[in-house]
Amino acid sequence: MKKTLVAAVITAALGLGGLAALVPLPSAAQTGAQAPAKMRTTVFVVDKMTCATCPITVRTAMSRVAGVRSVEVDFATKRATVTFDPARATPEQIAAASANAGYPARAVTSGS
């Protein structure tokens, strides 16, 4: 009876939130969660951009490729910098998306 009373007092003192802090949480390996993907950044030269709205179309087309995290298009240099998950997208797929929108692109640099 005393053990139950002590446990009740501790539970009341800690509150339910405090009690939850004592319960170990499963690790990512135990839950089957995957580690964050390693992202890759590639710079593309984009042809046929002739006006200030062309980069919007290029950015939209490239960003719709599954696995693309971010796209920055510079109209002045005619380049697009794309960060993506290489497990889900390739530079070829990203360049094809731009070409399908009317703006042929080719990768010029790759990195992590």
FIVEXRO-135246 format. One record per residue: residue in three letters; chain; y, z, x of N, C-alpha, C, O in turn. Coordinates in nm, 2 decimals. Layout:
% FIVEXRO-135246
<node residu="Ala" chaine="A" n_north="Y" n_up="Z" n_east="X" ca_north="Y" ca_up="Z" ca_east="X" c_north="Y" c_up="Z" c_east="X" o_north="Y" o_up="Z" o_east="X"/>
...
% end
This chain:
% FIVEXRO-135246
<node residu="Met" chaine="A" n_north="-0.12" n_up="0.00" n_east="0.08" ca_north="0.00" ca_up="0.00" ca_east="0.00" c_north="0.13" c_up="0.00" c_east="0.09" o_north="0.22" o_up="-0.07" o_east="0.06"/>
<node residu="Lys" chaine="A" n_north="0.12" n_up="0.08" n_east="0.20" ca_north="0.24" ca_up="0.08" ca_east="0.29" c_north="0.27" c_up="-0.05" c_east="0.35" o_north="0.38" o_up="-0.09" o_east="0.37"/>
<node residu="Lys" chaine="A" n_north="0.16" n_up="-0.12" n_east="0.39" ca_north="0.18" ca_up="-0.26" ca_east="0.45" c_north="0.24" c_up="-0.35" c_east="0.35" o_north="0.33" o_up="-0.43" o_east="0.39"/>
<node residu="Thr" chaine="A" n_north="0.20" n_up="-0.34" n_east="0.23" ca_north="0.26" ca_up="-0.43" ca_east="0.12" c_north="0.41" c_up="-0.39" c_east="0.10" o_north="0.49" o_up="-0.48" o_east="0.09"/>
<node residu="Leu" chaine="A" n_north="0.44" n_up="-0.27" n_east="0.10" ca_north="0.58" ca_up="-0.22" ca_east="0.09" c_north="0.66" c_up="-0.26" c_east="0.21" o_north="0.78" o_up="-0.31" o_east="0.19"/>
<node residu="Val" chaine="A" n_north="0.61" n_up="-0.25" n_east="0.33" ca_north="0.68" ca_up="-0.29" ca_east="0.45" c_north="0.71" c_up="-0.45" c_east="0.44" o_north="0.82" o_up="-0.49" o_east="0.47"/>
<node residu="Ala" chaine="A" n_north="0.61" n_up="-0.52" n_east="0.40" ca_north="0.62" ca_up="-0.67" ca_east="0.39" c_north="0.73" c_up="-0.70" c_east="0.29" o_north="0.80" o_up="-0.80" o_east="0.31"/>
<node residu="Ala" chaine="A" n_north="0.73" n_up="-0.63" n_east="0.18" ca_north="0.83" ca_up="-0.66" ca_east="0.07" c_north="0.97" c_up="-0.63" c_east="0.12" o_north="1.06" o_up="-0.70" o_east="0.09"/>
<node residu="Val" chaine="A" n_north="0.98" n_up="-0.52" n_east="0.20" ca_north="1.11" ca_up="-0.48" ca_east="0.25" c_north="1.16" c_up="-0.58" c_east="0.35" o_north="1.28" o_up="-0.62" o_east="0.35"/>
<node residu="Ile" chaine="A" n_north="1.08" n_up="-0.63" n_east="0.44" ca_north="1.11" ca_up="-0.73" ca_east="0.54" c_north="1.15" c_up="-0.86" c_east="0.47" o_north="1.25" o_up="-0.92" o_east="0.50"/>
<node residu="Thr" chaine="A" n_north="1.07" n_up="-0.90" n_east="0.37" ca_north="1.10" ca_up="-1.02" ca_east="0.30" c_north="1.23" c_up="-1.01" c_east="0.23" o_north="1.31" o_up="-1.11" o_east="0.23"/>
<node residu="Ala" chaine="A" n_north="1.26" n_up="-0.90" n_east="0.17" ca_north="1.39" ca_up="-0.88" ca_east="0.10" c_north="1.50" c_up="-0.88" c_east="0.20" o_north="1.61" o_up="-0.94" o_east="0.17"/>
<node residu="Ala" chaine="A" n_north="1.48" n_up="-0.82" n_east="0.31" ca_north="1.59" ca_up="-0.81" ca_east="0.41" c_north="1.62" c_up="-0.95" c_east="0.47" o_north="1.74" o_up="-0.98" o_east="0.49"/>
<node residu="Leu" chaine="A" n_north="1.52" n_up="-1.02" n_east="0.50" ca_north="1.54" ca_up="-1.16" ca_east="0.55" c_north="1.58" c_up="-1.26" c_east="0.45" o_north="1.64" o_up="-1.36" o_east="0.48"/>
<node residu="Gly" chaine="A" n_north="1.54" n_up="-1.24" n_east="0.33" ca_north="1.57" ca_up="-1.34" ca_east="0.22" c_north="1.46" c_up="-1.45" c_east="0.24" o_north="1.39" o_up="-1.45" o_east="0.34"/>
<node residu="Leu" chaine="A" n_north="1.46" n_up="-1.53" n_east="0.14" ca_north="1.36" ca_up="-1.64" ca_east="0.15" c_north="1.38" c_up="-1.74" c_east="0.26" o_north="1.29" o_up="-1.79" o_east="0.32"/>
<node residu="Gly" chaine="A" n_north="1.51" n_up="-1.76" n_east="0.29" ca_north="1.55" ca_up="-1.85" ca_east="0.40" c_north="1.50" c_up="-1.80" c_east="0.53" o_north="1.45" o_up="-1.87" o_east="0.62"/>
<node residu="Gly" chaine="A" n_north="1.52" n_up="-1.67" n_east="0.55" ca_north="1.47" ca_up="-1.60" ca_east="0.67" c_north="1.33" c_up="-1.61" c_east="0.69" o_north="1.27" o_up="-1.63" o_east="0.80"/>
<node residu="Leu" chaine="A" n_north="1.25" n_up="-1.59" n_east="0.58" ca_north="1.11" ca_up="-1.60" ca_east="0.58" c_north="1.06" c_up="-1.74" c_east="0.62" o_north="0.96" o_up="-1.76" o_east="0.69"/>
<node residu="Ala" chaine="A" n_north="1.13" n_up="-1.84" n_east="0.57" ca_north="1.10" ca_up="-1.98" ca_east="0.60" c_north="1.12" c_up="-2.01" c_east="0.75" o_north="1.05" o_up="-2.09" o_east="0.80"/>
<node residu="Ala" chaine="A" n_north="1.21" n_up="-1.94" n_east="0.81" ca_north="1.23" ca_up="-1.96" ca_east="0.95" c_north="1.11" c_up="-1.91" c_east="1.03" o_north="1.10" o_up="-1.96" o_east="1.15"/>
<node residu="Leu" chaine="A" n_north="1.03" n_up="-1.82" n_east="0.98" ca_north="0.92" ca_up="-1.77" ca_east="1.05" c_north="0.80" c_up="-1.86" c_east="1.04" o_north="0.70" o_up="-1.85" o_east="1.12"/>
<node residu="Val" chaine="A" n_north="0.80" n_up="-1.96" n_east="0.95" ca_north="0.69" ca_up="-2.05" ca_east="0.93" c_north="0.70" c_up="-2.16" c_east="1.02" o_north="0.81" o_up="-2.23" o_east="1.02"/>
<node residu="Pro" chaine="A" n_north="0.61" n_up="-2.19" n_east="1.11" ca_north="0.62" ca_up="-2.30" ca_east="1.20" c_north="0.62" c_up="-2.43" c_east="1.13" o_north="0.54" o_up="-2.46" o_east="1.04"/>
<node residu="Leu" chaine="A" n_north="0.70" n_up="-2.52" n_east="1.18" ca_north="0.71" ca_up="-2.66" ca_east="1.12" c_north="0.61" c_up="-2.75" c_east="1.20" o_north="0.60" o_up="-2.73" o_east="1.32"/>
<node residu="Pro" chaine="A" n_north="0.55" n_up="-2.84" n_east="1.13" ca_north="0.46" ca_up="-2.94" ca_east="1.21" c_north="0.54" c_up="-3.03" c_east="1.30" o_north="0.66" o_up="-3.06" o_east="1.27"/>
<node residu="Ser" chaine="A" n_north="0.48" n_up="-3.06" n_east="1.41" ca_north="0.55" ca_up="-3.15" ca_east="1.51" c_north="0.54" c_up="-3.29" c_east="1.46" o_north="0.47" o_up="-3.32" o_east="1.36"/>
<node residu="Ala" chaine="A" n_north="0.61" n_up="-3.38" n_east="1.52" ca_north="0.61" ca_up="-3.52" ca_east="1.48" c_north="0.47" c_up="-3.58" c_east="1.50" o_north="0.43" o_up="-3.67" o_east="1.42"/>
<node residu="Ala" chaine="A" n_north="0.40" n_up="-3.54" n_east="1.60" ca_north="0.26" ca_up="-3.59" ca_east="1.61" c_north="0.17" c_up="-3.55" c_east="1.50" o_north="0.08" o_up="-3.62" o_east="1.46"/>
<node residu="Gln" chaine="A" n_north="0.19" n_up="-3.42" n_east="1.45" ca_north="0.11" ca_up="-3.38" ca_east="1.34" c_north="0.14" c_up="-3.44" c_east="1.21" o_north="0.06" o_up="-3.46" o_east="1.12"/>
<node residu="Thr" chaine="A" n_north="0.27" n_up="-3.48" n_east="1.19" ca_north="0.31" ca_up="-3.54" ca_east="1.06" c_north="0.29" c_up="-3.69" c_east="1.06" o_north="0.30" o_up="-3.76" o_east="0.96"/>
<node residu="Gly" chaine="A" n_north="0.26" n_up="-3.75" n_east="1.18" ca_north="0.24" ca_up="-3.89" ca_east="1.19" c_north="0.38" c_up="-3.97" c_east="1.20" o_north="0.38" o_up="-4.09" o_east="1.20"/>
<node residu="Ala" chaine="A" n_north="0.49" n_up="-3.90" n_east="1.22" ca_north="0.62" ca_up="-3.96" ca_east="1.24" c_north="0.62" c_up="-4.03" c_east="1.38" o_north="0.56" o_up="-3.99" o_east="1.47"/>
<node residu="Gln" chaine="A" n_north="0.69" n_up="-4.14" n_east="1.38" ca_north="0.70" ca_up="-4.22" ca_east="1.50" c_north="0.83" c_up="-4.17" c_east="1.58" o_north="0.93" o_up="-4.13" o_east="1.52"/>
<node residu="Ala" chaine="A" n_north="0.83" n_up="-4.19" n_east="1.71" ca_north="0.94" ca_up="-4.16" ca_east="1.79" c_north="1.05" c_up="-4.27" c_east="1.76" o_north="1.01" o_up="-4.38" o_east="1.72"/>
<node residu="Pro" chaine="A" n_north="1.18" n_up="-4.24" n_east="1.78" ca_north="1.28" ca_up="-4.34" ca_east="1.76" c_north="1.25" c_up="-4.46" c_east="1.85" o_north="1.21" o_up="-4.45" o_east="1.96"/>
<node residu="Ala" chaine="A" n_north="1.27" n_up="-4.58" n_east="1.79" ca_north="1.25" ca_up="-4.70" ca_east="1.86" c_north="1.35" c_up="-4.72" c_east="1.97" o_north="1.47" o_up="-4.68" o_east="1.96"/>
<node residu="Lys" chaine="A" n_north="1.30" n_up="-4.78" n_east="2.08" ca_north="1.39" ca_up="-4.81" ca_east="2.19" c_north="1.47" c_up="-4.94" c_east="2.16" o_north="1.40" o_up="-5.04" o_east="2.14"/>
<node residu="Met" chaine="A" n_north="1.60" n_up="-4.93" n_east="2.15" ca_north="1.68" ca_up="-5.05" ca_east="2.11" c_north="1.71" c_up="-5.14" c_east="2.24" o_north="1.70" o_up="-5.09" o_east="2.35"/>
<node residu="Arg" chaine="A" n_north="1.73" n_up="-5.26" n_east="2.21" ca_north="1.76" ca_up="-5.36" ca_east="2.31" c_north="1.89" c_up="-5.43" c_east="2.27" o_north="1.92" o_up="-5.45" o_east="2.15"/>
<node residu="Thr" chaine="A" n_north="1.97" n_up="-5.47" n_east="2.37" ca_north="2.10" ca_up="-5.54" ca_east="2.34" c_north="2.09" c_up="-5.68" c_east="2.41" o_north="2.06" o_up="-5.69" o_east="2.53"/>
<node residu="Thr" chaine="A" n_north="2.13" n_up="-5.78" n_east="2.33" ca_north="2.13" ca_up="-5.91" ca_east="2.39" c_north="2.26" c_up="-5.98" c_east="2.35" o_north="2.31" o_up="-5.96" o_east="2.24"/>
<node residu="Val" chaine="A" n_north="2.32" n_up="-6.06" n_east="2.44" ca_north="2.44" ca_up="-6.13" ca_east="2.42" c_north="2.40" c_up="-6.28" c_east="2.39" o_north="2.32" o_up="-6.33" o_east="2.47"/>
<node residu="Phe" chaine="A" n_north="2.46" n_up="-6.33" n_east="2.29" ca_north="2.44" ca_up="-6.47" ca_east="2.25" c_north="2.56" c_up="-6.55" c_east="2.26" o_north="2.67" o_up="-6.50" o_east="2.23"/>
<node residu="Val" chaine="A" n_north="2.55" n_up="-6.68" n_east="2.31" ca_north="2.66" ca_up="-6.77" ca_east="2.30" c_north="2.65" c_up="-6.84" c_east="2.16" o_north="2.54" o_up="-6.89" o_east="2.13"/>
<node residu="Val" chaine="A" n_north="2.75" n_up="-6.85" n_east="2.09" ca_north="2.75" ca_up="-6.91" ca_east="1.95" c_north="2.83" c_up="-7.03" c_east="1.95" o_north="2.95" o_up="-7.02" o_east="1.97"/>
<node residu="Asp" chaine="A" n_north="2.78" n_up="-7.14" n_east="1.91" ca_north="2.85" ca_up="-7.27" ca_east="1.90" c_north="2.90" c_up="-7.29" c_east="1.76" o_north="2.86" o_up="-7.23" o_east="1.67"/>
<node residu="Lys" chaine="A" n_north="3.00" n_up="-7.38" n_east="1.75" ca_north="3.06" ca_up="-7.43" ca_east="1.63" c_north="3.14" c_up="-7.33" c_east="1.55" o_north="3.17" o_up="-7.35" o_east="1.43"/>
<node residu="Met" chaine="A" n_north="3.18" n_up="-7.22" n_east="1.62" ca_north="3.28" ca_up="-7.13" ca_east="1.55" c_north="3.42" c_up="-7.19" c_east="1.57" o_north="3.47" o_up="-7.19" o_east="1.68"/>
<node residu="Thr" chaine="A" n_north="3.48" n_up="-7.23" n_east="1.46" ca_north="3.61" ca_up="-7.30" ca_east="1.47" c_north="3.72" c_up="-7.22" c_east="1.41" o_north="3.84" o_up="-7.26" o_east="1.42"/>
<node residu="Cys" chaine="A" n_north="3.69" n_up="-7.12" n_east="1.33" ca_north="3.80" ca_up="-7.05" ca_east="1.26" c_north="3.77" c_up="-6.90" c_east="1.26" o_north="3.66" o_up="-6.86" o_east="1.30"/>
<node residu="Ala" chaine="A" n_north="3.87" n_up="-6.82" n_east="1.22" ca_north="3.86" ca_up="-6.68" ca_east="1.22" c_north="3.75" c_up="-6.62" c_east="1.12" o_north="3.71" o_up="-6.51" o_east="1.14"/>
<node residu="Thr" chaine="A" n_north="3.71" n_up="-6.70" n_east="1.02" ca_north="3.61" ca_up="-6.65" ca_east="0.93" c_north="3.46" c_up="-6.68" c_east="0.98" o_north="3.37" o_up="-6.62" o_east="0.93"/>
<node residu="Cys" chaine="A" n_north="3.45" n_up="-6.77" n_east="1.07" ca_north="3.31" ca_up="-6.80" ca_east="1.12" c_north="3.24" c_up="-6.68" c_east="1.18" o_north="3.12" o_up="-6.67" o_east="1.15"/>
<node residu="Pro" chaine="A" n_north="3.30" n_up="-6.59" n_east="1.25" ca_north="3.23" ca_up="-6.47" ca_east="1.30" c_north="3.17" c_up="-6.39" c_east="1.19" o_north="3.07" o_up="-6.32" o_east="1.20"/>
<node residu="Ile" chaine="A" n_north="3.23" n_up="-6.39" n_east="1.07" ca_north="3.18" ca_up="-6.31" ca_east="0.96" c_north="3.05" c_up="-6.37" c_east="0.91" o_north="2.95" o_up="-6.29" o_east="0.89"/>
<node residu="Thr" chaine="A" n_north="3.04" n_up="-6.50" n_east="0.91" ca_north="2.91" ca_up="-6.56" ca_east="0.87" c_north="2.80" c_up="-6.54" c_east="0.97" o_north="2.69" o_up="-6.51" o_east="0.94"/>
<node residu="Val" chaine="A" n_north="2.84" n_up="-6.55" n_east="1.10" ca_north="2.74" ca_up="-6.53" ca_east="1.21" c_north="2.69" c_up="-6.38" c_east="1.20" o_north="2.57" o_up="-6.36" o_east="1.21"/>
<node residu="Arg" chaine="A" n_north="2.79" n_up="-6.29" n_east="1.19" ca_north="2.75" ca_up="-6.15" ca_east="1.19" c_north="2.66" c_up="-6.12" c_east="1.07" o_north="2.56" o_up="-6.05" o_east="1.08"/>
<node residu="Thr" chaine="A" n_north="2.69" n_up="-6.17" n_east="0.95" ca_north="2.61" ca_up="-6.15" ca_east="0.83" c_north="2.47" c_up="-6.21" c_east="0.85" o_north="2.37" o_up="-6.14" o_east="0.82"/>
<node residu="Ala" chaine="A" n_north="2.46" n_up="-6.33" n_east="0.90" ca_north="2.33" ca_up="-6.39" ca_east="0.92" c_north="2.24" c_up="-6.32" c_east="1.02" o_north="2.12" o_up="-6.29" o_east="1.00"/>
<node residu="Met" chaine="A" n_north="2.30" n_up="-6.28" n_east="1.13" ca_north="2.22" ca_up="-6.21" ca_east="1.24" c_north="2.18" c_up="-6.07" c_east="1.19" o_north="2.07" o_up="-6.02" o_east="1.22"/>
<node residu="Ser" chaine="A" n_north="2.27" n_up="-6.00" n_east="1.12" ca_north="2.24" ca_up="-5.86" ca_east="1.07" c_north="2.13" c_up="-5.86" c_east="0.97" o_north="2.08" o_up="-5.75" o_east="0.94"/>
<node residu="Arg" chaine="A" n_north="2.10" n_up="-5.97" n_east="0.90" ca_north="2.00" ca_up="-5.97" ca_east="0.80" c_north="1.86" c_up="-5.98" c_east="0.86" o_north="1.76" o_up="-5.97" o_east="0.78"/>
<node residu="Val" chaine="A" n_north="1.85" n_up="-6.00" n_east="0.99" ca_north="1.72" ca_up="-6.01" ca_east="1.05" c_north="1.66" c_up="-5.87" c_east="1.06" o_north="1.73" o_up="-5.77" o_east="1.11"/>
<node residu="Ala" chaine="A" n_north="1.54" n_up="-5.85" n_east="1.01" ca_north="1.48" ca_up="-5.71" ca_east="1.01" c_north="1.48" c_up="-5.66" c_east="1.15" o_north="1.43" o_up="-5.73" o_east="1.25"/>
<node residu="Gly" chaine="A" n_north="1.52" n_up="-5.54" n_east="1.17" ca_north="1.52" ca_up="-5.47" ca_east="1.30" c_north="1.66" c_up="-5.48" c_east="1.38" o_north="1.67" o_up="-5.41" o_east="1.48"/>
<node residu="Val" chaine="A" n_north="1.75" n_up="-5.56" n_east="1.33" ca_north="1.88" ca_up="-5.56" ca_east="1.39" c_north="1.96" c_up="-5.44" c_east="1.35" o_north="1.98" o_up="-5.41" o_east="1.23"/>
<node residu="Arg" chaine="A" n_north="2.01" n_up="-5.37" n_east="1.45" ca_north="2.09" ca_up="-5.25" ca_east="1.42" c_north="2.24" c_up="-5.28" c_east="1.41" o_north="2.31" o_up="-5.22" o_east="1.32"/>
<node residu="Ser" chaine="A" n_north="2.29" n_up="-5.36" n_east="1.50" ca_north="2.44" ca_up="-5.39" ca_east="1.50" c_north="2.46" c_up="-5.53" c_east="1.56" o_north="2.39" o_up="-5.58" o_east="1.64"/>
<node residu="Val" chaine="A" n_north="2.57" n_up="-5.59" n_east="1.51" ca_north="2.62" ca_up="-5.72" ca_east="1.55" c_north="2.77" c_up="-5.72" c_east="1.57" o_north="2.84" o_up="-5.68" o_east="1.48"/>
<node residu="Glu" chaine="A" n_north="2.81" n_up="-5.75" n_east="1.69" ca_north="2.96" ca_up="-5.77" ca_east="1.71" c_north="2.98" c_up="-5.91" c_east="1.76" o_north="2.92" o_up="-5.95" o_east="1.86"/>
<node residu="Val" chaine="A" n_north="3.07" n_up="-5.98" n_east="1.69" ca_north="3.10" ca_up="-6.12" ca_east="1.72" c_north="3.24" c_up="-6.13" c_east="1.77" o_north="3.33" o_up="-6.08" o_east="1.70"/>
<node residu="Asp" chaine="A" n_north="3.26" n_up="-6.20" n_east="1.88" ca_north="3.40" ca_up="-6.22" ca_east="1.94" c_north="3.43" c_up="-6.36" c_east="1.93" o_north="3.37" o_up="-6.45" o_east="2.00"/>
<node residu="Phe" chaine="A" n_north="3.53" n_up="-6.40" n_east="1.84" ca_north="3.56" ca_up="-6.53" ca_east="1.82" c_north="3.62" c_up="-6.60" c_east="1.94" o_north="3.60" o_up="-6.71" o_east="1.97"/>
<node residu="Ala" chaine="A" n_north="3.70" n_up="-6.52" n_east="2.02" ca_north="3.77" ca_up="-6.58" ca_east="2.14" c_north="3.67" c_up="-6.62" c_east="2.24" o_north="3.69" o_up="-6.73" o_east="2.31"/>
<node residu="Thr" chaine="A" n_north="3.57" n_up="-6.54" n_east="2.27" ca_north="3.47" ca_up="-6.58" ca_east="2.37" c_north="3.35" c_up="-6.66" c_east="2.32" o_north="3.27" o_up="-6.70" o_east="2.39"/>
<node residu="Lys" chaine="A" n_north="3.34" n_up="-6.67" n_east="2.18" ca_north="3.23" ca_up="-6.73" ca_east="2.12" c_north="3.10" c_up="-6.67" c_east="2.15" o_north="2.99" o_up="-6.73" o_east="2.18"/>
<node residu="Arg" chaine="A" n_north="3.10" n_up="-6.53" n_east="2.15" ca_north="2.98" ca_up="-6.46" ca_east="2.19" c_north="2.95" c_up="-6.35" c_east="2.08" o_north="3.04" o_up="-6.30" o_east="2.02"/>
<node residu="Ala" chaine="A" n_north="2.82" n_up="-6.32" n_east="2.07" ca_north="2.78" ca_up="-6.22" ca_east="1.97" c_north="2.69" c_up="-6.12" c_east="2.05" o_north="2.60" o_up="-6.16" o_east="2.13"/>
<node residu="Thr" chaine="A" n_north="2.72" n_up="-5.99" n_east="2.04" ca_north="2.64" ca_up="-5.89" ca_east="2.10" c_north="2.56" c_up="-5.82" c_east="2.00" o_north="2.61" o_up="-5.76" o_east="1.90"/>
<node residu="Val" chaine="A" n_north="2.43" n_up="-5.83" n_east="2.01" ca_north="2.33" ca_up="-5.78" ca_east="1.91" c_north="2.25" c_up="-5.67" c_east="1.96" o_north="2.18" o_up="-5.68" o_east="2.07"/>
<node residu="Thr" chaine="A" n_north="2.24" n_up="-5.55" n_east="1.89" ca_north="2.15" ca_up="-5.44" ca_east="1.93" c_north="2.04" c_up="-5.44" c_east="1.82" o_north="2.06" o_up="-5.44" o_east="1.70"/>
<node residu="Phe" chaine="A" n_north="1.91" n_up="-5.44" n_east="1.87" ca_north="1.80" ca_up="-5.45" ca_east="1.78" c_north="1.68" c_up="-5.38" c_east="1.83" o_north="1.67" o_up="-5.35" o_east="1.95"/>
<node residu="Asp" chaine="A" n_north="1.58" n_up="-5.37" n_east="1.74" ca_north="1.45" ca_up="-5.31" ca_east="1.78" c_north="1.36" c_up="-5.42" c_east="1.82" o_north="1.32" o_up="-5.50" o_east="1.73"/>
<node residu="Pro" chaine="A" n_north="1.32" n_up="-5.43" n_east="1.95" ca_north="1.24" ca_up="-5.54" ca_east="1.99" c_north="1.09" c_up="-5.54" c_east="1.93" o_north="1.02" o_up="-5.64" o_east="1.94"/>
<node residu="Ala" chaine="A" n_north="1.06" n_up="-5.43" n_east="1.87" ca_north="0.93" ca_up="-5.42" ca_east="1.80" c_north="0.93" c_up="-5.50" c_east="1.67" o_north="0.83" o_up="-5.53" o_east="1.61"/>
<node residu="Arg" chaine="A" n_north="1.06" n_up="-5.52" n_east="1.62" ca_north="1.07" ca_up="-5.58" ca_east="1.48" c_north="1.15" c_up="-5.71" c_east="1.49" o_north="1.13" o_up="-5.79" o_east="1.39"/>
<node residu="Ala" chaine="A" n_north="1.22" n_up="-5.74" n_east="1.59" ca_north="1.29" ca_up="-5.87" ca_east="1.60" c_north="1.29" c_up="-5.92" c_east="1.74" o_north="1.27" o_up="-5.85" o_east="1.84"/>
<node residu="Thr" chaine="A" n_north="1.31" n_up="-6.05" n_east="1.75" ca_north="1.32" ca_up="-6.11" ca_east="1.88" c_north="1.45" c_up="-6.19" c_east="1.90" o_north="1.51" o_up="-6.22" o_east="1.79"/>
<node residu="Pro" chaine="A" n_north="1.50" n_up="-6.21" n_east="2.02" ca_north="1.62" ca_up="-6.29" ca_east="2.03" c_north="1.61" c_up="-6.43" c_east="1.97" o_north="1.71" o_up="-6.48" o_east="1.92"/>
<node residu="Glu" chaine="A" n_north="1.49" n_up="-6.49" n_east="1.97" ca_north="1.47" ca_up="-6.62" ca_east="1.91" c_north="1.49" c_up="-6.61" c_east="1.75" o_north="1.55" o_up="-6.70" o_east="1.70"/>
<node residu="Gln" chaine="A" n_north="1.44" n_up="-6.50" n_east="1.69" ca_north="1.46" ca_up="-6.49" ca_east="1.55" c_north="1.61" c_up="-6.47" c_east="1.51" o_north="1.66" o_up="-6.52" o_east="1.41"/>
<node residu="Ile" chaine="A" n_north="1.68" n_up="-6.40" n_east="1.60" ca_north="1.82" ca_up="-6.37" ca_east="1.57" c_north="1.90" c_up="-6.50" c_east="1.59" o_north="1.99" o_up="-6.53" o_east="1.51"/>
<node residu="Ala" chaine="A" n_north="1.87" n_up="-6.58" n_east="1.70" ca_north="1.94" ca_up="-6.70" ca_east="1.72" c_north="1.91" c_up="-6.80" c_east="1.61" o_north="2.00" o_up="-6.88" o_east="1.57"/>
<node residu="Ala" chaine="A" n_north="1.79" n_up="-6.80" n_east="1.56" ca_north="1.75" ca_up="-6.89" ca_east="1.45" c_north="1.83" c_up="-6.86" c_east="1.32" o_north="1.87" o_up="-6.95" o_east="1.25"/>
<node residu="Ala" chaine="A" n_north="1.85" n_up="-6.73" n_east="1.30" ca_north="1.92" ca_up="-6.69" ca_east="1.18" c_north="2.07" c_up="-6.74" c_east="1.19" o_north="2.12" o_up="-6.79" o_east="1.09"/>
<node residu="Ser" chaine="A" n_north="2.13" n_up="-6.74" n_east="1.30" ca_north="2.26" ca_up="-6.79" ca_east="1.32" c_north="2.26" c_up="-6.94" c_east="1.31" o_north="2.35" o_up="-7.00" o_east="1.24"/>
<node residu="Ala" chaine="A" n_north="2.16" n_up="-7.01" n_east="1.37" ca_north="2.15" ca_up="-7.15" ca_east="1.36" c_north="2.13" c_up="-7.20" c_east="1.21" o_north="2.19" o_up="-7.30" o_east="1.17"/>
<node residu="Asn" chaine="A" n_north="2.05" n_up="-7.12" n_east="1.13" ca_north="2.03" ca_up="-7.16" ca_east="0.99" c_north="2.16" c_up="-7.14" c_east="0.91" o_north="2.17" o_up="-7.20" o_east="0.80"/>
<node residu="Ala" chaine="A" n_north="2.25" n_up="-7.06" n_east="0.96" ca_north="2.38" ca_up="-7.05" ca_east="0.89" c_north="2.48" c_up="-7.15" c_east="0.94" o_north="2.59" o_up="-7.15" o_east="0.89"/>
<node residu="Gly" chaine="A" n_north="2.44" n_up="-7.24" n_east="1.03" ca_north="2.53" ca_up="-7.34" ca_east="1.08" c_north="2.59" c_up="-7.32" c_east="1.21" o_north="2.68" o_up="-7.40" o_east="1.25"/>
<node residu="Tyr" chaine="A" n_north="2.55" n_up="-7.21" n_east="1.28" ca_north="2.61" ca_up="-7.18" ca_east="1.41" c_north="2.50" c_up="-7.16" c_east="1.51" o_north="2.45" o_up="-7.05" o_east="1.53"/>
<node residu="Pro" chaine="A" n_north="2.46" n_up="-7.26" n_east="1.58" ca_north="2.36" ca_up="-7.25" ca_east="1.68" c_north="2.39" c_up="-7.14" c_east="1.79" o_north="2.51" o_up="-7.13" o_east="1.83"/>
<node residu="Ala" chaine="A" n_north="2.29" n_up="-7.07" n_east="1.82" ca_north="2.32" ca_up="-6.96" ca_east="1.92" c_north="2.20" c_up="-6.96" c_east="2.02" o_north="2.09" o_up="-7.00" o_east="1.99"/>
<node residu="Arg" chaine="A" n_north="2.23" n_up="-6.91" n_east="2.14" ca_north="2.13" ca_up="-6.89" ca_east="2.24" c_north="2.16" c_up="-6.77" c_east="2.32" o_north="2.27" o_up="-6.73" o_east="2.35"/>
<node residu="Ala" chaine="A" n_north="2.05" n_up="-6.70" n_east="2.35" ca_north="2.06" ca_up="-6.57" ca_east="2.43" c_north="2.11" c_up="-6.60" c_east="2.57" o_north="2.05" o_up="-6.69" o_east="2.63"/>
<node residu="Val" chaine="A" n_north="2.20" n_up="-6.53" n_east="2.62" ca_north="2.24" ca_up="-6.54" ca_east="2.76" c_north="2.21" c_up="-6.42" c_east="2.85" o_north="2.19" o_up="-6.44" o_east="2.97"/>
<node residu="Thr" chaine="A" n_north="2.21" n_up="-6.30" n_east="2.79" ca_north="2.17" ca_up="-6.18" ca_east="2.86" c_north="2.08" c_up="-6.09" c_east="2.78" o_north="2.10" o_up="-6.10" o_east="2.65"/>
<node residu="Ser" chaine="A" n_north="2.00" n_up="-6.02" n_east="2.84" ca_north="1.92" ca_up="-5.92" ca_east="2.77" c_north="1.92" c_up="-5.79" c_east="2.85" o_north="1.94" o_up="-5.79" o_east="2.97"/>
<node residu="Gly" chaine="A" n_north="1.91" n_up="-5.68" n_east="2.78" ca_north="1.90" ca_up="-5.55" ca_east="2.85" c_north="1.85" c_up="-5.45" c_east="2.75" o_north="1.81" o_up="-5.48" o_east="2.64"/>
<node residu="Ser" chaine="A" n_north="1.85" n_up="-5.32" n_east="2.80" ca_north="1.81" ca_up="-5.21" ca_east="2.72" c_north="1.92" c_up="-5.13" c_east="2.67" o_north="1.90" o_up="-5.03" o_east="2.60"/>
% end
